[in-house]
């Protein structure tokens, strides 16, 4: 059996997690595939216990299962380079929150045992697809973001859903998030938490200049069109933190649920609402905690 390891070596905790994974793999007759860059950055370039690949994409392609060590940023990076690979992915937390990397360091060995034995289920997360008026397509696991760039002035953004006008927003920007991305930038901007797999997308304005403008939840199987006209402020368009080059305005982007699936491994005893309580202290009331 072959496990690819995708890691963020800039995080201090990664090396300890990776070493523990190597020890487990050596004792369990599992091949670990790690990119040469990650090996070099973690001081493992001379290890004979791992198989080095030229890059992360090659490691994923040759593997049966992908182990992601880092935070949700590392998960999003893995999603970008593996979206058509159809490989199951286990997230191991070596960051801060980590909604999709909810396996803790102390759980690593038992988690890898479960993965090897097939004792897990798959939590399928659909990507959103954006088609730009230039014909380019982009896929986001978390969100698409339209925001002002290098300016203090707000921008005008028009949103239409299934051919009907929603609103023209005057704001710092607009987030179009998937249910997976509801706990990311959307949540920080006052948007709602939506359970994964709900089949919706969230339209959340960033600092709108109208008190009555609130986030909106719509079905993701119908098209949402976002239009940005030529205006005084420059506008940035990005997906999951990656900027897309905009040559000229107006910009028109149609967003809809795709058929591309991200297969997140769900281990026994792990559930979404437990993660919310543990990561965000969601629903906890300090008045009920005994001193």
SULGIPE-V319794 format. One record per residue. N is the residue number from 1. RES is the residue in one small letter. SS is DSSP state (a for helix, b for strand, c for the rest). OMEGA is omega in degrees with one decimal (none if undefined). NEAR is the number of other C-alpha atoms within 12 Angstrom. Layout:
BEGIN
n=N res=RES ss=SS omega=OMEGA near=NEAR
n=N res=RES ss=SS omega=OMEGA near=NEAR
END
This chain:
BEGIN
n=1 res=x ss=c omega=-177.0 near=21
n=2 res=x ss=b omega=176.4 near=28
n=3 res=x ss=b omega=169.7 near=39
n=4 res=x ss=b omega=176.4 near=43
n=5 res=x ss=b omega=175.1 near=51
n=6 res=x ss=b omega=-172.7 near=49
n=7 res=x ss=b omega=173.8 near=48
n=8 res=x ss=c omega=-174.5 near=36
n=9 res=x ss=c omega=-179.9 near=31
n=10 res=x ss=c omega=177.6 near=19
n=11 res=x ss=c omega=-173.8 near=23
n=12 res=x ss=c omega=-173.7 near=20
n=13 res=x ss=c omega=-171.4 near=24
n=14 res=x ss=a omega=-175.2 near=32
n=15 res=x ss=a omega=179.7 near=28
n=16 res=x ss=a omega=178.7 near=25
n=17 res=x ss=a omega=-179.1 near=35
n=18 res=x ss=a omega=178.9 near=41
n=19 res=x ss=a omega=178.8 near=27
n=20 res=x ss=a omega=178.2 near=25
n=21 res=x ss=a omega=178.5 near=39
n=22 res=x ss=a omega=179.2 near=33
n=23 res=x ss=a omega=179.5 near=23
n=24 res=x ss=a omega=-178.3 near=25
n=25 res=x ss=a omega=179.7 near=30
n=26 res=x ss=a omega=-178.0 near=21
n=27 res=x ss=a omega=-174.3 near=16
n=28 res=x ss=c omega=175.4 near=21
n=29 res=x ss=c omega=177.7 near=17
n=30 res=x ss=c omega=176.8 near=27
n=31 res=x ss=b omega=175.2 near=30
n=32 res=x ss=b omega=178.0 near=40
n=33 res=x ss=b omega=-175.7 near=42
n=34 res=x ss=b omega=-179.3 near=45
n=35 res=x ss=b omega=180.0 near=31
n=36 res=x ss=a omega=178.8 near=28
n=37 res=x ss=a omega=178.4 near=24
n=38 res=x ss=a omega=177.9 near=32
n=39 res=x ss=a omega=-179.2 near=34
n=40 res=x ss=a omega=-176.3 near=19
n=41 res=x ss=a omega=178.8 near=21
n=42 res=x ss=c omega=177.7 near=26
n=43 res=x ss=c omega=-176.6 near=17
n=44 res=x ss=c omega=-174.2 near=24
n=45 res=x ss=c omega=-179.9 near=19
n=46 res=x ss=c omega=-178.6 near=14
n=47 res=x ss=c omega=176.7 near=20
n=48 res=x ss=c omega=-179.1 near=16
n=49 res=x ss=c omega=-179.6 near=26
n=50 res=x ss=c omega=174.4 near=32
n=51 res=x ss=b omega=-179.4 near=32
n=52 res=x ss=b omega=175.8 near=31
n=53 res=x ss=b omega=-176.2 near=26
n=54 res=x ss=c omega=178.2 near=19
n=55 res=x ss=c omega=-178.0 near=25
n=56 res=x ss=a omega=-178.4 near=35
n=57 res=x ss=a omega=178.4 near=29
n=58 res=x ss=a omega=178.2 near=24
n=59 res=x ss=a omega=179.7 near=37
n=60 res=x ss=a omega=-177.2 near=37
n=61 res=x ss=a omega=-175.6 near=29
n=62 res=x ss=c omega=-172.1 near=28
n=63 res=x ss=c omega=171.1 near=30
n=64 res=x ss=c omega=-177.8 near=26
n=65 res=x ss=b omega=178.7 near=36
n=66 res=x ss=b omega=175.6 near=44
n=67 res=x ss=b omega=-179.7 near=47
n=68 res=x ss=b omega=-179.2 near=49
n=69 res=x ss=b omega=-178.7 near=47
n=70 res=x ss=b omega=176.1 near=41
n=71 res=x ss=c omega=-178.8 near=35
n=72 res=x ss=a omega=175.4 near=34
n=73 res=x ss=a omega=177.8 near=34
n=74 res=x ss=a omega=174.8 near=37
n=75 res=x ss=a omega=-178.9 near=41
n=76 res=x ss=a omega=175.5 near=40
n=77 res=x ss=a omega=179.2 near=28
n=78 res=x ss=a omega=178.6 near=44
n=79 res=x ss=a omega=-178.5 near=40
n=80 res=x ss=a omega=-173.6 near=28
n=81 res=x ss=a omega=-176.3 near=26
n=82 res=x ss=a omega=-169.3 near=34
n=83 res=x ss=c omega=178.7 near=34
n=84 res=x ss=c omega=-175.8 near=22
n=85 res=x ss=c omega=177.9 near=25
n=86 res=x ss=c omega=-179.4 near=26
n=87 res=x ss=c omega=174.3 near=33
n=88 res=x ss=b omega=-172.2 near=37
n=89 res=x ss=b omega=175.4 near=45
n=90 res=x ss=b omega=178.5 near=47
n=91 res=x ss=b omega=178.2 near=45
n=92 res=x ss=b omega=-171.6 near=46
n=93 res=x ss=b omega=170.5 near=37
n=94 res=x ss=c omega=-179.2 near=37
n=95 res=x ss=c omega=-179.1 near=32
n=96 res=x ss=c omega=-177.7 near=22
n=97 res=x ss=c omega=176.7 near=26
n=98 res=x ss=c omega=178.0 near=31
n=99 res=x ss=c omega=-180.0 near=42
n=100 res=x ss=c omega=174.1 near=49
n=101 res=x ss=c omega=-170.7 near=38
n=102 res=x ss=c omega=173.6 near=40
n=103 res=x ss=b omega=-178.0 near=39
n=104 res=x ss=c omega=-178.4 near=33
n=105 res=x ss=a omega=-177.0 near=27
n=106 res=x ss=a omega=178.3 near=17
n=107 res=x ss=a omega=-167.8 near=23
n=108 res=x ss=a omega=-175.3 near=33
n=109 res=x ss=a omega=179.0 near=25
n=110 res=x ss=a omega=177.9 near=22
n=111 res=x ss=a omega=178.7 near=30
n=112 res=x ss=a omega=174.3 near=41
n=113 res=x ss=a omega=179.7 near=22
n=114 res=x ss=a omega=-179.4 near=21
n=115 res=x ss=a omega=-179.2 near=34
n=116 res=x ss=a omega=-177.8 near=28
n=117 res=x ss=a omega=-179.4 near=16
n=118 res=x ss=c omega=-178.4 near=19
n=119 res=x ss=c omega=179.0 near=17
n=120 res=x ss=b omega=172.8 near=24
n=121 res=x ss=b omega=-179.9 near=21
n=122 res=x ss=b omega=175.2 near=24
n=123 res=x ss=b omega=-175.9 near=24
n=124 res=x ss=b omega=178.4 near=27
n=125 res=x ss=b omega=179.8 near=36
n=126 res=x ss=b omega=172.0 near=37
n=127 res=x ss=b omega=164.7 near=42
n=128 res=x ss=b omega=178.0 near=43
n=129 res=x ss=b omega=176.2 near=37
n=130 res=x ss=b omega=175.7 near=36
n=131 res=x ss=b omega=-176.6 near=26
n=132 res=x ss=b omega=-178.5 near=31
n=133 res=x ss=c omega=174.6 near=22
n=134 res=x ss=c omega=-178.7 near=19
n=135 res=x ss=c omega=179.6 near=12
n=136 res=x ss=c omega=177.5 near=17
n=137 res=x ss=b omega=178.2 near=20
n=138 res=x ss=b omega=-179.3 near=34
n=139 res=x ss=b omega=179.8 near=40
n=140 res=x ss=b omega=174.1 near=44
n=141 res=x ss=c omega=-179.3 near=50
n=142 res=x ss=c omega=-173.8 near=43
n=143 res=x ss=b omega=165.2 near=41
n=144 res=x ss=b omega=-174.5 near=46
n=145 res=x ss=b omega=172.3 near=40
n=146 res=x ss=b omega=-175.9 near=43
n=147 res=x ss=b omega=177.9 near=37
n=148 res=x ss=b omega=-174.9 near=28
n=149 res=x ss=b omega=175.7 near=22
n=150 res=x ss=c omega=-178.5 near=14
n=151 res=x ss=c omega=175.0 near=16
n=152 res=x ss=c omega=-178.5 near=15
n=153 res=x ss=c omega=175.4 near=21
n=154 res=x ss=c omega=-177.1 near=27
n=155 res=x ss=b omega=175.9 near=34
n=156 res=x ss=b omega=179.8 near=33
n=157 res=x ss=b omega=179.4 near=42
n=158 res=x ss=b omega=179.3 near=30
n=159 res=x ss=b omega=175.1 near=36
n=160 res=x ss=b omega=179.5 near=26
n=161 res=x ss=b omega=179.1 near=29
n=162 res=x ss=c omega=176.8 near=19
n=163 res=x ss=c omega=-178.2 near=13
n=164 res=x ss=b omega=-179.8 near=15
n=165 res=x ss=b omega=172.3 near=17
n=166 res=x ss=b omega=-174.4 near=24
n=167 res=x ss=b omega=164.5 near=28
n=168 res=x ss=b omega=-175.0 near=25
n=169 res=x ss=b omega=169.2 near=36
n=170 res=x ss=b omega=-168.5 near=28
n=171 res=x ss=b omega=174.0 near=31
n=172 res=x ss=c omega=179.5 near=31
n=173 res=x ss=b omega=-178.7 near=42
n=174 res=x ss=b omega=176.3 near=44
n=175 res=x ss=b omega=169.8 near=48
n=176 res=x ss=b omega=-171.5 near=54
n=177 res=x ss=b omega=170.5 near=52
n=178 res=x ss=b omega=175.5 near=49
n=179 res=x ss=c omega=175.4 near=38
n=180 res=x ss=a omega=-178.1 near=42
n=181 res=x ss=a omega=-177.5 near=44
n=182 res=x ss=a omega=-179.4 near=37
n=183 res=x ss=a omega=179.4 near=35
n=184 res=x ss=c omega=-177.1 near=36
n=185 res=x ss=a omega=178.2 near=32
n=186 res=x ss=a omega=-178.7 near=37
n=187 res=x ss=a omega=179.7 near=28
n=188 res=x ss=a omega=-177.4 near=18
n=189 res=x ss=c omega=176.8 near=27
n=190 res=x ss=c omega=178.1 near=23
n=191 res=x ss=c omega=-176.4 near=31
n=192 res=x ss=c omega=170.3 near=27
n=193 res=x ss=c omega=-179.6 near=32
n=194 res=x ss=c omega=-179.2 near=27
n=195 res=x ss=c omega=178.6 near=24
n=196 res=x ss=c omega=178.6 near=29
n=197 res=x ss=c omega=-177.0 near=27
n=198 res=x ss=c omega=178.5 near=23
n=199 res=x ss=c omega=179.6 near=27
n=200 res=x ss=b omega=167.4 near=35
n=201 res=x ss=b omega=-173.2 near=46
n=202 res=x ss=b omega=179.0 near=46
n=203 res=x ss=b omega=-171.1 near=46
n=204 res=x ss=b omega=177.3 near=43
n=205 res=x ss=b omega=178.4 near=43
n=206 res=x ss=b omega=179.5 near=34
n=207 res=x ss=c omega=179.5 near=28
n=208 res=x ss=c omega=-177.9 near=28
n=209 res=x ss=c omega=177.2 near=19
n=210 res=x ss=c omega=-176.3 near=15
n=211 res=x ss=c omega=-176.4 near=13
n=212 res=x ss=c omega=179.8 near=12
n=213 res=x ss=c omega=-175.8 near=22
n=214 res=x ss=c omega=177.1 near=26
n=215 res=x ss=c omega=-177.4 near=30
n=216 res=x ss=b omega=176.5 near=31
n=217 res=x ss=b omega=-178.8 near=28
n=218 res=x ss=b omega=175.8 near=28
n=219 res=x ss=b omega=-176.4 near=25
n=220 res=x ss=c omega=-179.3 near=33
n=221 res=x ss=c omega=173.4 near=23
n=222 res=x ss=c omega=-170.6 near=22
n=223 res=x ss=c omega=171.2 near=28
n=224 res=x ss=b omega=179.7 near=40
n=225 res=x ss=b omega=179.2 near=32
n=226 res=x ss=b omega=-178.3 near=40
n=227 res=x ss=b omega=175.6 near=33
n=228 res=x ss=b omega=-179.4 near=36
n=229 res=x ss=c omega=174.5 near=22
n=230 res=x ss=c omega=-175.8 near=18
n=231 res=x ss=c omega=-174.2 near=21
n=232 res=x ss=c omega=-177.3 near=17
n=233 res=x ss=c omega=171.9 near=24
n=234 res=x ss=b omega=-176.1 near=29
n=235 res=x ss=b omega=177.1 near=37
n=236 res=x ss=b omega=176.1 near=31
n=237 res=x ss=b omega=-177.4 near=36
n=238 res=x ss=b omega=175.4 near=31
n=239 res=x ss=b omega=179.5 near=37
n=240 res=x ss=c omega=176.4 near=38
n=241 res=x ss=c omega=179.6 near=27
n=242 res=x ss=b omega=-179.2 near=22
n=243 res=x ss=b omega=174.4 near=18
n=244 res=x ss=b omega=-178.6 near=25
n=245 res=x ss=c omega=176.3 near=18
n=246 res=x ss=c omega=-177.9 near=23
n=247 res=x ss=c omega=-178.1 near=15
n=248 res=x ss=c omega=169.4 near=18
n=249 res=x ss=c omega=8.0 near=23
n=250 res=x ss=c omega=177.2 near=21
n=251 res=x ss=b omega=174.5 near=32
n=252 res=x ss=b omega=-177.9 near=28
n=253 res=x ss=b omega=175.5 near=39
n=254 res=x ss=b omega=-175.1 near=36
n=255 res=x ss=b omega=-179.2 near=43
n=256 res=x ss=b omega=176.9 near=39
n=257 res=x ss=b omega=179.3 near=37
n=258 res=x ss=b omega=174.7 near=30
n=259 res=x ss=b omega=178.3 near=20
n=260 res=x ss=b omega=-172.5 near=25
n=261 res=x ss=b omega=172.3 near=30
n=262 res=x ss=b omega=-173.8 near=38
n=263 res=x ss=b omega=-179.1 near=33
n=264 res=x ss=b omega=-179.8 near=39
n=265 res=x ss=b omega=177.4 near=35
n=266 res=x ss=b omega=-175.8 near=32
n=267 res=x ss=b omega=177.0 near=34
n=268 res=x ss=c omega=177.9 near=19
n=269 res=x ss=c omega=178.2 near=18
n=270 res=x ss=c omega=174.4 near=25
n=271 res=x ss=c omega=-171.8 near=21
n=272 res=x ss=a omega=-174.8 near=28
n=273 res=x ss=a omega=172.3 near=22
n=274 res=x ss=a omega=177.4 near=17
n=275 res=x ss=a omega=177.5 near=25
n=276 res=x ss=a omega=-179.0 near=24
n=277 res=x ss=a omega=-176.5 near=17
n=278 res=x ss=a omega=-175.0 near=20
n=279 res=x ss=a omega=-174.4 near=23
n=280 res=x ss=a omega=-171.8 near=21
n=281 res=x ss=c omega=-174.8 near=14
n=282 res=x ss=c omega=176.7 near=16
n=283 res=x ss=c omega=-178.6 near=15
n=284 res=x ss=c omega=-176.8 near=15
n=285 res=x ss=c omega=-177.3 near=10
n=286 res=x ss=a omega=-179.9 near=10
n=287 res=x ss=a omega=-178.7 near=8
n=288 res=x ss=a omega=179.8 near=8
n=289 res=x ss=c omega=-179.2 near=7
n=290 res=x ss=c omega=179.5 near=6
n=291 res=x ss=c omega=none near=5
END
